[in-house]
């Protein structure tokens, strides 16, 4: 191994999908070689930063890069939104973590992505397509202006059902409505894979349960190390306790205790909110000194119970 | 020449080490034990009889020339003392703090037969701290060979193995999943017992003898053990990934938000520096904290909670004080700082506050029955003894299981409990791959992990055909080279 092969975590592309959603393409040839659909990384923006898990949205072996799609919701992700430009570096990025999603021999699959889950469902849809499956994509956004990667999905899906809350693009309604349509049209769906906010994945699992269709969901609880050492990411799967970082992140959606997951995601909500507010105030102070700088609006942190449609 | 020392002429009392007062230290993260100053070190060095049979050397897992370095301290040649220690041990400041000397070198000290033994650990720490302060490092003139060694995990086992292999002339790369090297010395042991700066200084010394550290590297997932051997060109691999995977109690309420493992609490505080406002990582702050378990990790977790500002910290343990696995000194320190111990008490449920948090615990009294497999008397529940206990945070420090990542990603043979199976020489089922420390034995101590790292290094040298004199009799030479000089170290003359 050449000393240069391990990355400096340089950001080679930055793309903004909306006011809150942005894409970072990070150079890491070794990880691009190793990454498989369903895996995630842990990122530290700077030396004093926290470690945050982010699902790998794409990997490009020839370019030697890992793509992450980030939603600016808390202090860290909003700070990254300001600081992470092309040519800058992350302090740390470790992965690929977690057990890769089993791209099974299913013949017909539905890949569901809602909000932030749209990006990480992409490698799975592509993986299934490459394995020869008939792929139905179901994507959910709040409104038309937040839609991204529609062309990427069209390229690897046999059918694509786009859903928006306000009906400004595609179907009006939630992704669960899209799933219902797919099930009505195809009686032979083998598998559903859903990634998105917990409440959305819960809805997807409930939509498929009566039809007894195997449903995998990708869980993203709070983590520190991501290597099975801290136990912070423990989740209830049936009557067992599992660690999402090393036993997952994919689990059988029909067995996941989503209410427990949502409660555990709220562990630091108060501290997080205070940190985001402090950071915002700090930015405003800087803005006063520099009238040219754009004002920073404080976003309401998403509550995991909310039906976040993101984008 | 001074008159020969005898047991009657040496200072009779062991030189005490100054400590921060319990009330003061319970509110800060500075070291509890302050270390010897020069006067104290000289006085304690005077207590060593420099006896000819040197039982302490045999009592040391790595065979440090203990009378040799103490003699140098006595001569006020502290650099010389460091040179003696560095011949066998590059981690003096760490070992001086965390070795259980009372069961090793100090247990067999000749002075200890009639008085308190010489405080060897404190003297070692004195020398190690002086070396860090003065920036001493002995870069051995290493005759490089072409062997490349990959080490997985930068904790005590990996560090000890890396030091020995680098001194034997190999090119050593240590892989660490976290963003900083040091393993449990960094994320686990709190600063008031082992400051992170001390660990960093020791790691810097390893870098100076040529060891490369690659952080942010999750072996198993970024590349596998097989790939290290087949594609990345490592002639041998040592796996020292530790035990990890914390045990949960398995009682109702386990997943409540006020419940966390000691590993999580300690990592947030020690490695991620959550206690410092300049760092972003949050940490849960309990007012009344119950820590379940009574090992060294439990003691660390309790004392951290106290320093983070908890009003009350309880230790809840199902056996009695006599069976408690923590070092007596740690229990004593915790008690001094105001930790309340509840022996023979076991939680049966964590109680919900209705908002996803903890309002308390339901506990049961225990009595001691017949000895179990561990030889300790088995705790038996006392019927009808249930009672409730107020607490808003519960920390589990009840041990760990094997980390599954290496098992998931390699063909290495594991034992029934999921730890890596090795033979006597720490060789695994894959040729050229060795393993040691907690990932082989299950949770143990820092010095045992270091010992395993060094044992593996000996086996690796044998596997690679690197000659190792392995402790020949003193004075024995081969081609004029003293075989007592371990690990082929060639020290430059002290400056």
HADDOCK unambig.tbl for C-alpha pairs under 7 A between the chains (distance, minus, plus):
assign (segid A and resid 1 and name CA) (segid B and resid 232 and name CA) 5.41 0.50 0.50
assign (segid A and resid 30 and name CA) (segid B and resid 222 and name CA) 6.97 0.50 0.50
assign (segid A and resid 31 and name CA) (segid B and resid 222 and name CA) 5.89 0.50 0.50
assign (segid A and resid 34 and name CA) (segid B and resid 222 and name CA) 5.70 0.50 0.50
assign (segid A and resid 34 and name CA) (segid B and resid 223 and name CA) 6.90 0.50 0.50
assign (segid A and resid 48 and name CA) (segid B and resid 278 and name CA) 6.81 0.50 0.50
assign (segid A and resid 48 and name CA) (segid B and resid 279 and name CA) 4.63 0.50 0.50
assign (segid A and resid 48 and name CA) (segid B and resid 280 and name CA) 6.21 0.50 0.50
assign (segid A and resid 49 and name CA) (segid B and resid 279 and name CA) 6.12 0.50 0.50
assign (segid A and resid 49 and name CA) (segid B and resid 280 and name CA) 5.12 0.50 0.50
assign (segid A and resid 49 and name CA) (segid B and resid 281 and name CA) 6.76 0.50 0.50
assign (segid A and resid 50 and name CA) (segid B and resid 280 and name CA) 5.30 0.50 0.50
assign (segid A and resid 50 and name CA) (segid B and resid 281 and name CA) 4.68 0.50 0.50
assign (segid A and resid 92 and name CA) (segid B and resid 179 and name CA) 6.40 0.50 0.50
assign (segid A and resid 92 and name CA) (segid B and resid 216 and name CA) 6.56 0.50 0.50
assign (segid A and resid 93 and name CA) (segid B and resid 216 and name CA) 6.37 0.50 0.50
assign (segid A and resid 94 and name CA) (segid B and resid 177 and name CA) 6.93 0.50 0.50
assign (segid A and resid 94 and name CA) (segid B and resid 216 and name CA) 4.75 0.50 0.50
assign (segid A and resid 94 and name CA) (segid B and resid 217 and name CA) 6.09 0.50 0.50
assign (segid A and resid 94 and name CA) (segid B and resid 218 and name CA) 6.73 0.50 0.50
assign (segid A and resid 95 and name CA) (segid B and resid 218 and name CA) 6.16 0.50 0.50
assign (segid A and resid 95 and name CA) (segid B and resid 221 and name CA) 6.86 0.50 0.50
assign (segid A and resid 95 and name CA) (segid B and resid 222 and name CA) 6.28 0.50 0.50
assign (segid A and resid 96 and name CA) (segid B and resid 221 and name CA) 5.91 0.50 0.50
assign (segid A and resid 96 and name CA) (segid B and resid 222 and name CA) 6.04 0.50 0.50
assign (segid A and resid 97 and name CA) (segid B and resid 221 and name CA) 6.42 0.50 0.50
assign (segid A and resid 225 and name CA) (segid B and resid 178 and name CA) 6.97 0.50 0.50
assign (segid A and resid 228 and name CA) (segid B and resid 244 and name CA) 6.44 0.50 0.50
assign (segid A and resid 228 and name CA) (segid B and resid 245 and name CA) 5.17 0.50 0.50
assign (segid A and resid 228 and name CA) (segid B and resid 403 and name CA) 6.45 0.50 0.50
assign (segid A and resid 229 and name CA) (segid B and resid 244 and name CA) 4.42 0.50 0.50
assign (segid A and resid 229 and name CA) (segid B and resid 245 and name CA) 4.80 0.50 0.50
assign (segid A and resid 229 and name CA) (segid B and resid 246 and name CA) 6.50 0.50 0.50
assign (segid A and resid 229 and name CA) (segid B and resid 263 and name CA) 6.77 0.50 0.50
assign (segid A and resid 230 and name CA) (segid B and resid 245 and name CA) 6.93 0.50 0.50
assign (segid A and resid 230 and name CA) (segid B and resid 246 and name CA) 6.67 0.50 0.50
assign (segid A and resid 230 and name CA) (segid B and resid 261 and name CA) 6.49 0.50 0.50
assign (segid A and resid 230 and name CA) (segid B and resid 263 and name CA) 5.08 0.50 0.50
assign (segid A and resid 230 and name CA) (segid B and resid 264 and name CA) 4.34 0.50 0.50
assign (segid A and resid 231 and name CA) (segid B and resid 245 and name CA) 6.85 0.50 0.50
assign (segid A and resid 231 and name CA) (segid B and resid 246 and name CA) 6.26 0.50 0.50
assign (segid A and resid 231 and name CA) (segid B and resid 261 and name CA) 6.48 0.50 0.50
assign (segid A and resid 231 and name CA) (segid B and resid 264 and name CA) 6.77 0.50 0.50
assign (segid A and resid 232 and name CA) (segid B and resid 260 and name CA) 6.82 0.50 0.50
assign (segid A and resid 232 and name CA) (segid B and resid 264 and name CA) 6.57 0.50 0.50
assign (segid A and resid 246 and name CA) (segid B and resid 405 and name CA) 6.83 0.50 0.50
assign (segid A and resid 263 and name CA) (segid B and resid 356 and name CA) 6.28 0.50 0.50
assign (segid A and resid 264 and name CA) (segid B and resid 257 and name CA) 5.89 0.50 0.50
assign (segid A and resid 267 and name CA) (segid B and resid 257 and name CA) 5.83 0.50 0.50
assign (segid A and resid 271 and name CA) (segid B and resid 282 and name CA) 6.90 0.50 0.50
